[in-house]
Amino acid sequence: MITSADDASSALFWDLLTELQGTDDRVHEGTIMGGGCARVSGEFLAMPNFRGPGLVVKLPAARVSGLIESGAGAPFAPAGKVFREWVLVEALDEARWRELLVEGIAFVAP
């Protein structure tokens, strides 16, 4: 497991991934952009933010826009390119992250 730039975010992410693996056998650890991530049925789902605190999760573009507009999320833009179906949620919130990961699973691998 490759950790993020923020140990608390990384620890929470991997704890939640372990929890989700216990309830959905399609969820597993993988790699993305040289770091650890969560995958569902082989598709990318989420990862800890590698530049600071937070969770990066794949959701429908409209949901991502809503999270950004409400201030609950920020655009995910590695190297300056914004990914419209990915959102960065910096606030450490176990319940919120779990909810977003479950939403992401439903989106990525219905």
HELIX and SHEET records of a PDB file:
HELIX    1   1 ASP A    7  THR A   23  1                                  17    
HELIX    2   2 ALA A   61  SER A   70  1                                  10    
HELIX    3   3 PRO A   78  GLY A   80  5                                   3    
HELIX    4   4 GLU A   94  VAL A  108  1                                  15    
SHEET    1   A 6 VAL A  27  ILE A  32  0                                        
SHEET    2   A 6 GLY A  35  VAL A  40 -1                                        
SHEET    3   A 6 GLU A  43  PRO A  48 -1                                        
SHEET    4   A 6 LEU A  55  LYS A  58 -1                                        
SHEET    5   A 6 PHE A  83  VAL A  89 -1                                        
SHEET    6   A 6 ALA A  74  PHE A  76 -1                                        
END                                                                             
